[in-house]
Amino acid sequence: MQPVVEYEQLLPYQFAERIKAYPLVYVPVGSLEWHGEHMALGNDAIKMHALCCEAARLGGGIVFPPVYYGIPFLVDYGRAYAHDANLPMTADFLRNHLGATLHGLEAVGFQAAILATGHTCREQRDLMREIARDYSGAMSVYGTDDMEWADDLDFTSDHAAKWETSILWTLRPELVDVYRLPRDPGVPLEGVLGEDPRLYASRELGRVAVAAIARDLSALGARLLSREGEDA
């Protein structure tokens, strides 16, 4: 049985043991938006939460519940991206919400935090780093996204394409239904940005990517706790 690392699922004695042994917290951030017809709307947050859980099981730490608020893509993708279910949120809201969350986590007793977004529009990626840089508390805080890791795989992330489909397919297979996509690879896909998941996505690729990202996040956590966060 895998150890429980999710903040909200820990019993009080389990929480006390984990934070004493390894006072690192992961704060996964995502969005609620269309990811083609074959993936769950909450993919970005679900994916990052699960990746953080893998990292915490590997190296230690506790994973905060996922934050589903996300900044909309500012690039105009037109009809290929628009969807009624997309939930827009402002950078100011996220900045205030996540800043307050970090201060609260420090008060709980954490010494380091990894603020990681699975929604990888440039604005949200930059915001994670800005919040970490401007944090005024005593914790070591690092702002990141899944695109920063797994360089050995030439991992680039994408939007509902080869990488994201493969990762969610591995982590939460019930939230991916590739059969919702047109079978004919000549038919273009809406809401998919990257290599065609019909041709290139697989659970095996997802398994390799998940392991590499979790490995790198776990190593980052160790550096932060050793007070090397500024150079991580």
N, C-alpha and C positions, 0 to 999 in steps of 0.2 A: 504493500500500500504506500502511495506517495505521501510525503509529509504535507500537512496543511500549512500553506504559507499566506493564504488570503486573510487579510486583516479582519474582515467581518465574520469569518468562519472560525477563528481561533477562540478557544476557551481562555479565560483569564490567565490560568497558570501557563498555558502554551504561549500566549503572547508575552508574558513576563520572561519566560525562558528564552524565546527567540530574540527579543530585543536586547536582553542582557548579553547573549552570546554574539550577536551580530547586529548592531544598532543602525542598520541600513534600511531605508524604505524606498520602494519603487512607486512612482505615481504615473500610471498609464493614462494617456490622453488620446482621444480620437475624434469622432464626429458621428453624425447621423446623416447619411447621404447615399444616393444611388451608386451602386457598384455593379452596373449592368443588371441583366435580368436573372443572373445565376448566383448572386451572393447577397448575404444579409446586409441590411442597411447600416447596421452598427459595426461592420467589419473592422474599421480602423481601431476602435476602442477595444473590441473583443480580441482582435489579433494582438494588440500591444499588451493587454492585460495577461493573455496567455503566455506571451513571450517572456514577460517579466516573471511570471510564476515559474517558468522553466529555469530562468536565471537564478531565482531565489532558492529553488530546490537544489540547484547545482552548487551554489556558493554560500547561501545564507541570506537572511533578510526577510522582510515582510512586504507584501504587495497591497497597496491601497486599492479600494474599489475604482473601477475605470470611470473616467470623466468623458462623457459623450458629447460635450459641446465642442464645436469646431468652427474655424473661420472658413467661409466659402472661398473657393478658388476665385481669384480676381481675373485670371485669364478667361476670355470669353470663348467657351467651347461650343456655344450655340446649342442647337437641339441635340447634339451628341452628348451633352452633359446634363441639361436641365431635367429636373424631376420634381414633382409636387412634394415628395417626402423629404427633400433636402432641408435640413434645419439650420438656418444661418445664425451665427453668433458673432459678436463684436470682439475685437482684440482687447478692448478695455475691460469687458466683462471677464474674459479668460484671465487676463493679467491680475485683476483684483481677486478673482476666485482662487486661482492657483497660488498667488502670493499669500493669501490668508490661510490656505491649506498648509503650505509649507511652515508657516509660523506655528500653526497648531500642532503639526507633527513634531516640530522641535520641542514644544512644550510637553508633549507626551514622553519624550526621551530619546528620539532618534538623533544620531550624530551626523548622518549623511543621507542624501536623497538623490535619486535619479529621476528626473522629470522627462518622460519619454513619450513622444507623440507618434502614433501610427498613421495619422492624417498628415501627409507629407507635401501639402502645398507649401510654397516657399514662405508665405506669411506666417504659417503656424510653426514651421521649423525654426524660423528666426525668432519667433516669440518665445519658444522654450529656452533658447539660449539667452535671450534678453532677461527673462524672469530669473534665471539662474544667476546671471551676472549681477543683477541689481538686488539680489536677496541680501538683506541687511542683518540676518540672524547669525548664529554661531555654527549652524550646520554647514557642511560642505555640500554644495548643490551643483549638479551637472545637468544641463539641458541638452537633449538629444532627440534622435528619431531613428527608426529602424534602418534608414538609408545609410547611416554612418558606419554600419558594422558589416561583418562577413565579406571583407574585401577579397579574401582568398577565393570566393565564389564568383567574383565580379558581380556581386549583388547590387542592384540599383533600385529595388522596389519598383512600383508602377501603380496603375489604378485599375484594379479588377482584371488585370492581364495575367501573364505567366506567373509572376512571383506572388502577388497577393492571393490569387486563386489557389495556388499550390500550398501556401502557408495555412490559409484558413481551412482548406480541404484536409490538411493534416491535423490541425488543432481541433477543429469543430466540423467534422464532415457532414453533420446534419444540417449545417448552415450553407452548404454549397450544393447547387444542382446544375451541373454543366449541361444537362439535357434540356434546360430552358433556352439554351442558345441555339441559333440556326445550325443545322448539321452541315450545311454547305459552307466550306471555308471561304468560298467566293463572296458570300453575303457579309457585308461589313457589320461590325458590332457597335452599338451605341453604348456610351458610358464606359468604354474600355479603352485605356490609354497604355499602350505597350504591346509586347508580343502576344499574339493570338492565343488565348488560353485553350482553345479547342485543339490546337496543334502542339503546344509546348508545356501546358500545366500538367502536373502529376503529384500524387501524394508522396512519392519517393523524393521528388525535387523539394517539396515542402519540408519533408523530414530533415533533409540535409541543411536547408536554410534555417530552420528552427534551431537546430543544434548549434550552428555557427553563430547565430545572433545571440542565443542564450549564453554561449561561451564568452563572447565579447562583452556582453552586459555584465556578466558575473565578474569578469576581470576588472572592468571599470569600477564596480562596487568595492572590490578589494583595494584598489588604488585610492578611492575616496576615503575609505576608513583608515588608510595609512597616512592620511593628510597629504596625499599627492594630487588632490582633485584639481588644483590650479593647472597642473601639467598633464592631466589625464588625456 
